[in-house]
Amino acid sequence: MPRTKADVIPSGYLPQVLKRNPYKWWTNFGSWKRWRRTQVLYTDFSRLRVGLNDFEREILLPQLRGRVDHMEHLLNRVKNACTDPGVREHIGPAIVALGVVPPGHDPVAAYLDRISTQIDQNFMADIRRIRLEAGEVADLQTLIRFINSVHFLCGAVVGNEKTLFRYTSLMHPYVVNRDTQQVVHQGEPTEFGIILLPFKNALENLVNTAKSTDESIEHWKRQQDEAKKPFLEYLAATALYSANAVTVWIQMLMILVAIVWSAFFLTAADPFALKRANVALNDRVRELEVRGATDARVLAQSKKDLEGLEANFVTAKQELDNVQGELARLRRQNADLQRQNR
């Protein structure tokens, strides 16, 4: 059964949202708490930012307003061209040259009136509504509504780029060579381009403005998506943490139960076995402490002996250096005596 309008609950109305919790805290507290926490987080996410930042307030909003005004100016140019007698004289021969005009019918007036009606019905009404929404922009929610309206207007222009303000007919003439029966020329007549020529400049400007406006909106949307990523990652991490915490608590409980049961079965046969083992371990610890103290004293004495040996080594090295010096001196004297004897 579909929901009625009265059943719709705003995402920001947290107390009413929390009343829809499908779990009961007295039957399934974990699921109840997890559902409640998720709703609170998503509500905080929807209200994450209310005011407009500097880029939106000083650049994006004035830019979109200016482009909507420019599009309105271009559409008014097209409407004014429809009432220009010179335009009627310019496109009249081209429409007549197509040869598809019923007798007693003014195709030029019908074509220009159709363009004016198309502008009033499909564009001007939306532009007036967009102007009202632009004046009501005060926070992010109203800005999004305004941007969606501008995006819809730009989509209507860009989506109908190939058919907007163009003259159409139910037939296209083509030329056939009688001798060879080959088609010499076919396709859209050049008269269609002549008919569209008075509006071509404004139409191209209108389409380019709509495309650039769409690109600005898409750039802003990408900025919003990038800003949402940390919060979405936080939501995912929170959900993963909750699931891992439950898993860890269950594992710890199972380990604790296993330890309790193991201790019970180990001590059930001899309740004083652990006490005796504890006494033996204490004796062993004291024995090791005494042995460690003895080893420490031996190590200290060995360190002192090593220091003495190092001092003796230094002294012996000095004496060796002196003996080597004396030996060198005697060798020099011996060499001198040998030279004298010769």
C-alpha positions in Angstrom: 0.0 0.0 0.0 1.6 3.3 -1.0 2.3 5.9 1.7 0.0 9.0 1.9 1.4 12.5 2.2 0.7 12.5 6.0 3.0 9.4 6.4 6.0 11.1 4.9 8.6 11.9 7.7 11.3 14.5 7.1 14.8 13.1 7.6 15.7 16.0 9.9 12.8 15.2 12.4 14.8 12.8 14.4 12.4 12.0 17.3 9.7 10.9 14.8 12.3 8.9 12.9 13.5 7.0 15.9 10.0 5.9 16.8 10.1 3.8 13.6 12.8 1.6 15.1 11.8 -2.0 14.1 13.7 -3.5 17.0 12.8 -3.5 20.7 15.5 -2.7 23.3 14.3 -5.4 25.7 14.4 -8.2 23.1 17.3 -7.2 20.9 19.3 -4.4 22.5 22.3 -4.6 20.1 20.2 -4.3 16.9 18.0 -1.6 18.5 21.1 0.5 19.5 22.8 0.0 16.1 19.7 1.0 14.1 19.2 4.1 16.4 22.9 5.1 16.1 22.7 4.8 12.2 19.7 7.0 12.0 21.3 9.6 14.2 24.5 9.6 12.1 22.5 9.9 8.8 20.4 12.7 10.3 23.6 14.6 11.3 24.8 14.0 7.7 21.7 15.5 6.2 22.1 18.5 8.5 25.9 18.6 8.1 25.9 22.0 6.4 23.1 24.6 6.4 24.7 27.9 5.5 26.3 28.8 2.2 30.1 29.0 1.9 32.0 31.9 0.3 32.2 30.2 -3.1 28.4 29.6 -3.2 27.5 33.0 -1.8 29.9 35.3 -3.7 30.5 33.4 -7.0 28.1 30.5 -7.8 24.8 32.2 -6.9 25.5 35.6 -8.6 26.9 33.7 -11.6 23.8 31.5 -12.1 21.5 34.5 -11.7 23.5 36.4 -14.3 23.4 33.5 -16.7 19.6 33.1 -16.3 19.2 36.8 -17.0 21.4 36.4 -20.1 19.4 33.5 -21.3 16.2 35.6 -20.8 17.8 38.4 -22.8 18.6 36.1 -25.7 15.1 34.6 -25.7 13.6 38.2 -25.8 15.9 38.9 -28.7 14.4 36.0 -30.6 10.9 37.2 -29.7 11.7 40.7 -30.9 13.1 39.2 -34.1 9.8 37.4 -34.7 8.0 40.8 -34.8 10.6 42.4 -37.0 9.2 43.0 -40.5 12.7 42.6 -42.0 12.9 39.1 -40.7 9.5 38.3 -42.3 10.8 39.6 -45.6 14.1 37.6 -45.2 12.6 34.2 -44.4 9.4 34.5 -46.5 10.9 33.6 -49.9 12.7 30.6 -48.3 9.6 29.2 -46.8 7.6 29.7 -50.0 10.5 28.1 -52.0 10.0 24.8 -50.1 6.7 24.4 -51.9 4.9 22.9 -48.9 2.6 25.9 -48.1 -1.2 25.1 -48.3 -3.2 27.6 -50.3 -4.6 30.6 -48.3 -2.2 30.0 -45.4 0.5 32.4 -44.2 3.4 30.1 -43.2 5.8 32.9 -42.1 3.3 34.3 -39.5 2.5 30.8 -38.3 6.2 29.9 -38.0 7.1 33.1 -36.1 4.1 32.9 -33.8 5.0 29.3 -33.0 8.5 30.4 -32.0 7.0 33.1 -29.7 4.6 30.7 -28.2 7.3 28.1 -27.6 9.5 30.7 -25.8 6.6 31.9 -23.6 5.3 28.4 -22.7 8.6 26.4 -22.4 11.1 29.0 -21.2 9.7 32.3 -19.8 7.4 30.6 -17.3 10.4 28.6 -15.9 12.6 31.7 -15.9 10.0 33.6 -13.8 9.8 30.7 -11.4 13.7 30.6 -11.2 13.8 34.3 -10.4 11.5 33.8 -7.5 13.6 30.9 -6.2 16.8 32.9 -6.6 15.3 35.6 -4.3 14.5 32.9 -1.7 18.0 31.4 -1.5 19.1 31.6 2.1 20.6 28.2 2.9 21.9 25.1 1.2 18.5 23.5 0.8 17.0 26.5 -1.1 20.2 26.8 -3.1 19.9 23.2 -4.2 16.3 23.8 -5.3 17.4 26.9 -7.3 20.3 25.0 -8.9 18.0 22.1 -9.9 15.6 24.5 -11.6 18.5 26.1 -13.5 19.8 22.7 -14.4 16.4 21.7 -15.8 16.2 24.9 -17.9 19.7 24.3 -19.3 18.8 20.7 -20.1 15.8 21.8 -22.0 17.9 24.1 -24.1 20.8 21.7 -24.7 18.6 18.7 -25.2 16.6 20.4 -28.0 19.6 22.1 -29.6 19.0 20.3 -33.0 15.3 21.3 -33.2 15.0 24.5 -31.3 13.3 27.3 -33.4 13.8 25.3 -36.6 11.3 25.2 -39.4 10.0 21.7 -40.2 8.1 20.2 -43.1 6.6 16.8 -43.9 8.6 16.4 -47.1 12.1 17.1 -48.4 12.6 17.6 -52.2 15.4 15.9 -54.1 16.8 16.2 -57.6 16.9 13.2 -60.0 18.8 13.0 -63.3 16.2 11.8 -65.9 18.8 10.2 -68.1 20.7 8.2 -65.4 17.9 8.1 -62.8 20.5 9.0 -60.2 19.8 11.4 -57.4 21.8 14.6 -57.9 20.9 16.3 -54.6 18.9 15.3 -51.6 18.7 15.9 -47.9 17.7 19.0 -45.9 17.2 21.9 -48.2 19.4 25.0 -47.8 16.2 27.0 -47.2 16.1 25.6 -43.7 19.4 27.3 -42.9 18.2 30.6 -44.5 15.0 30.5 -42.3 17.0 29.9 -39.1 19.7 32.6 -40.0 18.0 35.5 -38.1 18.0 33.5 -34.9 21.2 31.6 -35.3 23.5 34.0 -33.4 21.1 34.2 -30.4 20.5 30.4 -30.6 24.2 29.5 -30.5 24.8 32.0 -27.7 21.9 30.5 -25.8 23.1 26.9 -26.2 26.7 27.8 -25.2 25.4 29.7 -22.1 23.3 26.6 -21.1 26.3 24.3 -21.6 28.7 26.4 -19.6 26.1 26.8 -16.8 25.6 23.0 -16.8 29.4 22.6 -16.5 29.5 25.0 -13.5 26.7 23.1 -11.8 28.5 19.8 -12.4 31.7 21.3 -11.0 29.8 22.4 -7.9 28.2 18.9 -7.5 31.6 17.3 -7.7 32.8 19.6 -4.9 29.8 18.5 -2.8 30.5 14.8 -3.5 34.2 15.3 -2.4 33.0 17.0 0.8 30.7 14.1 1.5 33.4 11.5 1.2 35.0 11.9 4.7 31.6 11.7 6.4 30.6 8.6 4.3 33.9 7.0 5.2 33.2 7.8 8.8 29.8 6.1 8.6 31.3 3.1 7.0 34.1 2.9 9.6 31.6 3.3 12.4 29.4 0.5 11.0 32.5 -1.7 10.6 33.8 -0.8 14.1 30.4 -1.8 15.6 30.4 -5.1 13.8 34.1 -5.8 14.7 33.4 -4.8 18.4 30.6 -7.3 18.6 32.8 -10.0 17.1 35.6 -9.3 19.4 33.4 -9.3 22.5 32.0 -12.7 21.4 35.4 -14.1 20.9 36.6 -12.8 24.3 33.6 -14.3 26.0 34.3 -17.6 24.3 38.0 -17.5 25.4 37.0 -16.6 28.9 34.5 -19.5 29.1 37.2 -21.8 27.8 39.7 -20.6 30.4 37.2 -21.0 33.2 36.3 -24.6 32.1 40.0 -25.5 31.7 40.9 -24.2 35.1 38.0 -26.0 36.7 39.0 -29.4 35.1 42.6 -28.8 36.0 41.9 -28.2 39.7 39.0 -30.5 40.1 41.1 -33.6 40.8 43.5 -31.9 43.3 42.4 -28.5 44.6 45.8 -27.9 46.3 48.0 -28.8 43.3 48.1 -25.2 42.1 49.1 -24.0 45.6 51.9 -26.5 45.8 53.0 -25.5 42.3 52.9 -21.9 43.3 55.1 -22.5 46.4 57.6 -24.4 44.2 57.7 -21.6 41.7 58.3 -19.1 44.5 61.2 -21.1 45.7 62.6 -21.4 42.2 62.2 -17.6 41.8 64.1 -16.9 45.1 66.8 -19.4 44.0 67.2 -17.7 40.7 67.3 -14.3 42.4 70.2 -15.5 44.7 72.0 -17.0 41.7 71.5 -13.7 39.8 73.0 -11.7 42.7 76.0 -14.0 42.8 76.5 -13.8 39.1 76.2 -10.0 39.3 79.0 -9.9 41.9 81.2 -12.2 39.8 80.5 -10.0 36.8 81.5 -6.9 38.7 84.8 -8.6 39.9 85.5 -9.7 36.4 84.9 -6.2 35.1 87.5 -4.9 37.7 90.0 -7.5 36.7 89.5 -6.6 33.0 90.1 -3.0 33.8 93.4 -4.0 35.6 94.5 -6.1 32.6 93.7 -3.2 30.3 95.9 -0.9 32.4 98.7 -3.5 32.4 98.4 -3.9 28.7 98.7 -0.1 28.2 101.8 -0.1 30.4 103.4 -3.0 28.6 102.6 -1.4 25.2 104.4 1.8 26.3 107.5 -0.3 27.5 107.5 -2.1 24.2 107.5 1.2 22.3 110.4 2.3 24.4 112.4 -0.9 23.8 111.7 -0.6 20.0 112.9 2.9 20.1 116.1 1.9 21.9 116.6 -1.0 19.5 116.3 1.3 16.6 118.9 3.7 18.1 121.3 0.8 18.7 120.9 -0.3 15.1 121.7 3.1 13.9 124.9 3.2 16.1 125.9 -0.2 14.8 125.5 1.0 11.2 127.6 4.0 11.9 130.4 1.9 13.5 130.4 -0.4 10.5 130.8 2.5 8.1 133.7 3.8 10.3 135.5 0.5 10.2 135.3 0.4 6.4 
